[in-house]
């Protein structure tokens, strides 16, 4: 499982800025996350990584995920009574947790979303980023984990 040149450069840059270096295992775990962007748990990442790198251990996967989270390439998502999940989407987006299936979807947001909703903050507060999770039910026929708000059908 390989990263594109652009993905590899993004990984190397993020790790370098945080004082880390790239390893085969970190590259592999990052590639696993990018290949199937369905917000997997660490155990799911481990199972997928092991398919093409049989020698990788669960501890190594956990350490790689922690490093990728610490350097800002991956977001760690925590939901009540659920294992942590991991999201490599670096764009401005919210998450939608489907209560029935347990799937998590990315919902694209405008880049200026923090400013758009900033008026609800008390005087003197200034938001640079908003973390937003919707919880409910997604359409049963929805297969894509990325839902674009820009062309969102609200029918």
MOJO-V808336 format. One record per residue. RES is the residue in one small letter. D_LAST is the distance of its C-alpha to the last C-alpha in Angstrom with 1 decimal. Layout:
# MOJO-V808336
res->RES d_last->D_LAST
res->RES d_last->D_LAST
This chain:
# MOJO-V808336
res->x d_last->39.3
res->x d_last->39.6
res->x d_last->38.0
res->x d_last->37.6
res->x d_last->40.1
res->x d_last->37.5
res->x d_last->36.3
res->x d_last->40.0
res->x d_last->40.9
res->x d_last->38.1
res->x d_last->39.4
res->x d_last->43.0
res->x d_last->42.3
res->x d_last->40.5
res->x d_last->43.1
res->x d_last->45.9
res->x d_last->44.7
res->x d_last->44.7
res->x d_last->48.1
res->x d_last->47.1
res->x d_last->47.7
res->x d_last->45.7
res->x d_last->46.7
res->x d_last->45.9
res->x d_last->44.2
res->x d_last->42.1
res->x d_last->41.1
res->x d_last->40.3
res->x d_last->38.2
res->x d_last->36.2
res->x d_last->35.7
res->x d_last->34.5
res->x d_last->31.8
res->x d_last->30.7
res->x d_last->30.7
res->x d_last->28.1
res->x d_last->25.9
res->x d_last->24.8
res->x d_last->26.5
res->x d_last->29.5
res->x d_last->32.2
res->x d_last->35.7
res->x d_last->36.7
res->x d_last->34.0
res->x d_last->35.1
res->x d_last->38.7
res->x d_last->38.0
res->x d_last->36.4
res->x d_last->39.1
res->x d_last->41.8
res->x d_last->40.8
res->x d_last->42.0
res->x d_last->44.4
res->x d_last->46.1
res->x d_last->48.5
res->x d_last->45.8
res->x d_last->46.1
res->x d_last->43.6
res->x d_last->45.4
res->x d_last->45.1
res->x d_last->41.3
res->x d_last->41.1
res->x d_last->43.4
res->x d_last->41.4
res->x d_last->38.1
res->x d_last->39.9
res->x d_last->41.3
res->x d_last->38.1
res->x d_last->36.4
res->x d_last->39.5
res->x d_last->39.5
res->x d_last->35.8
res->x d_last->34.4
res->x d_last->32.6
res->x d_last->30.9
res->x d_last->31.8
res->x d_last->29.0
res->x d_last->30.2
res->x d_last->28.4
res->x d_last->30.2
res->x d_last->32.4
res->x d_last->31.1
res->x d_last->33.0
res->x d_last->32.4
res->x d_last->30.0
res->x d_last->30.3
res->x d_last->28.0
res->x d_last->29.4
res->x d_last->26.5
res->x d_last->28.3
res->x d_last->25.5
res->x d_last->23.9
res->x d_last->21.3
res->x d_last->20.2
res->x d_last->20.1
res->x d_last->17.8
res->x d_last->19.9
res->x d_last->18.5
res->x d_last->20.8
res->x d_last->20.9
res->x d_last->21.7
res->x d_last->23.3
res->x d_last->21.7
res->x d_last->21.1
res->x d_last->18.6
res->x d_last->19.2
res->x d_last->16.6
res->x d_last->17.9
res->x d_last->18.9
res->x d_last->20.6
res->x d_last->24.4
res->x d_last->25.2
res->x d_last->22.9
res->x d_last->26.1
res->x d_last->27.1
res->x d_last->23.8
res->x d_last->23.9
res->x d_last->27.7
res->x d_last->28.1
res->x d_last->27.5
res->x d_last->30.7
res->x d_last->34.1
res->x d_last->36.4
res->x d_last->38.1
res->x d_last->35.5
res->x d_last->34.1
res->x d_last->31.4
res->x d_last->31.6
res->x d_last->29.1
res->x d_last->26.3
res->x d_last->25.7
res->x d_last->22.4
res->x d_last->21.2
res->x d_last->18.1
res->x d_last->18.8
res->x d_last->16.6
res->x d_last->14.9
res->x d_last->13.3
res->x d_last->11.7
res->x d_last->15.0
res->x d_last->14.7
res->x d_last->14.4
res->x d_last->17.9
res->x d_last->18.0
res->x d_last->19.2
res->x d_last->18.1
res->x d_last->14.6
res->x d_last->14.7
res->x d_last->13.3
res->x d_last->14.4
res->x d_last->11.9
res->x d_last->9.1
res->x d_last->5.7
res->x d_last->3.8
res->x d_last->0.0
